[in-house]
Amino acid sequence: QVTFVESGGGSVQPGGSLRLSCEATGTIPSYYLRSWYRQGPTNQREFVASISILDAVRYSDSVNGRFTISRASLSNTYFLQMNNLSPEDTAVYYCNAGMTEEAKYSWGQGTQVTVST
């Protein structure tokens, strides 16, 4: 069974930064993408960023240039560095994995990110 634990969220002012961490337990195929998602006030969960085993990355248009996904080698730990945050980034952030950017596993609890003055 694969589970995810997200951490690092908090409250920041616009323009601030946060670094989220994801600890995945269980066996995830190495070739699966590791991804971040978020669920904001509209309650739609959306893709944010992904990273492959070869460190190929992809971002949603809304975060490209501000967020950076990375992973610790030889582990199921990965990160999301978020810079220049705006109120539109307020959401619960989740991590997951899958062959594509469609999440394969059950969701964790997520970590709340709130951006406000």
N, C-alpha and C positions, 0 to 999 in steps of 0.2 A: 504493500500500500504506500502510495506517495502522498506526503503532506507538505504543506508550505507554511512557513511562519514569516510574516513580514514585520519589519520594525523600522524605526527611524523617523516616523512621521511627527508632526507637531504643528504649532502655530507660528507663522512668520509674517512679516510685513511684505508688501509688494517690493520686488527687487531682491528679496532674500534668497537663501539657498538652504537646501536640505539634502541629506544623503540617505536613501532608503536601502535596506538590506533584506535579502531573501535567503532563508535557510530552508532547503528542501531535504526531506528525508525520504528514504526508499530508493529504489533503483529506477533511474531515468536513463533511457538510452542516450549515449553521448551525442548522437547525431540529431537529437531533438533540439529545437529552438528553445531557449529560455527567454521568457517574455514578461513584460510588465503591462498591466492594464489599470484602468481607473473607472470608478463609478461616481459620477457627480450628482448634482441636484436633479437632473432629468431621470436618474435611475437607469440610464443605459450604460452598460459596461463597454468601454471602448479600449482598443489597442493603443498602447503608448510606445513601446520599444521592444525590439528583440535582438538577440545575439546568438550566433551559431557557434558550433564547435571550432570553426575556423576564424572566429571573431568577426565575421561579417555582421554588420549591424543595420538595422532599419528603424526609422522613427516615424511617428505620425507627423503630419504637416504642422500640427499645432505646437509640437514641442521641439521640432528639429532646430538645432542650433543652440538650444538652451539646456537640453537634457542629454546625459551621457550614460549609456548602459555599459557595464563591464562585468567580468566574472572572475572569480578566483580559480586558478588552474587546479585541476585534479580534485575538485570538490563540487558540491551542489550549492555553492554560495554565489549569489550575484547581487549586483548593486544598481542603483539608479541615482546618479548625481543630478540634482535639479537646481539650476541657476536661474536668476532673473525671474523668479516666480511671480505670477500674476493671480488676481482673484479667480480667474477662469480655470486655474489649476486646482482649485479646491475640490477635493474628492477623497474617496477611500481608494487607496492604491493596493493592487493585488499582484502577486507573481504566479506564474504557472508555466507549463511547458507543453510542447507538442511537436508533431512533425511539421506542422505549419503554424501560423500565428493563431490558429484556432485552439483554444486551451483544451487539453485532453483530460485533465485531472480535476478532482473536486477542489473547490476554492477554500483558501484559508480565511482567517478573520480579517485580513487586510490591515492597513495602517492609515489613520486619518491624517490628511494634509489640509490645513486651513490657511489661506492667504488673505489677510485683511489688515486694514489700517487700525 
